[in-house]
């Protein structure tokens, strides 16, 4: 994580220099109770949870982010029951999910779940409108240059700010993401991390390119989304496509890969074109929007707290290591964290981490995928062939009971997973 424990540690390498702000009112926000360094999903969610609690009404909360969040820069997908409290920003919901393997075509019975999609811009707009109603919360668009963990000082291009607590989602402890490219022009974090990832842990990337396409004639079933389709060349990796239909003529088609490195830009285009032609049987279409993203998948432990800094979001290990899902996990974790804070009177950062057994399961799964002992295609095909989808979803949500967990762990090929588990023994106490 690119936060400094002492002021003697070198600052981040950057060409941006702090400059005085022209806003005199901002000077009264130089020293505050809470700084949120990073205003993406986790920063906005935490700000909303705190703003809605009377406990925080007299605390000044400053949210810093380099981006105004005025573009639809991403989509989040997740499954949830009707009882799950969700932000009122769902763009589309599906009650049916399709799964395809080489020898399996299955409609997944997912009740009591439904599959949801949230557009980034819709969430940002709603969150900003809600926060604007609270006078003790202020948002500032600025580049974050450095964080001092021992003092709570956050350096920005608009000068320094000090918080009694700083919630960091801007920097990661290790450099988990690849360098910027023409296809991937700006990594999610403000500046590259100082430390390389430790080689003892597994480090994969979930990278994906999606096209929102429009067809001249109806071709999509609006009621059903394609959860995973493995009917494409795997190239020794885990490769699948998912399809989110918005209407009979419009859908998001997303090509996803689990691998240590990104592909050449033309590979994503080729895979999407071939899938649309060969599997969807669509010969004529136009591309309305393109999205590209990279999510780190690692069992490297994430530090919960360092001095005054508490890590959240990707920097805090909120991304599910074995699947890449983060939206619902972020909502749940921060809601429970704030509730506990109100009840106990103090934040408890350890509440933000998954239970040890789930971190271990993720570690084993990543090791199996990384070493190629079982392909992702074979693993997930076997899982959905043998087990009901709601059980798999509950396990991935870390909601499965003990007997359900045993049932799920007995479904994959046992020997490769046992070998991987044994290999992970030296890391057990570090997870």
Secondary structure as UniProt FT lines:
FT   STRAND          3..4
FT   TURN            7..8
FT   HELIX           24..29
FT   STRAND          31..37
FT   HELIX           41..51
FT   HELIX           54..56
FT   TURN            57..58
FT   STRAND          61..65
FT   STRAND          75..81
FT   TURN            82..83
FT   STRAND          90..94
FT   STRAND          96..101
FT   TURN            102..103
FT   STRAND          104..108
FT   TURN            111..112
FT   STRAND          113..119
FT   HELIX           120..131
FT   TURN            132..133
FT   TURN            135..136
FT   STRAND          137..141
FT   STRAND          144..148
FT   TURN            149..152
FT   STRAND          153..156
FT   TURN            157..158
FT   STRAND          159..168
FT   TURN            199..200
FT   STRAND          203..214
FT   TURN            222..223
FT   STRAND          224..229
FT   TURN            235..236
FT   STRAND          238..247
FT   TURN            248..249
FT   STRAND          250..259
FT   HELIX           265..278
FT   STRAND          286..298
FT   STRAND          305..306
FT   TURN            307..308
FT   STRAND          309..311
FT   HELIX           313..316
FT   TURN            321..323
FT   HELIX           327..344
FT   HELIX           349..352
FT   HELIX           356..371
FT   HELIX           376..386
FT   HELIX           389..396
FT   TURN            397..398
FT   HELIX           402..409
FT   TURN            410..411
FT   HELIX           414..423
FT   HELIX           425..430
//
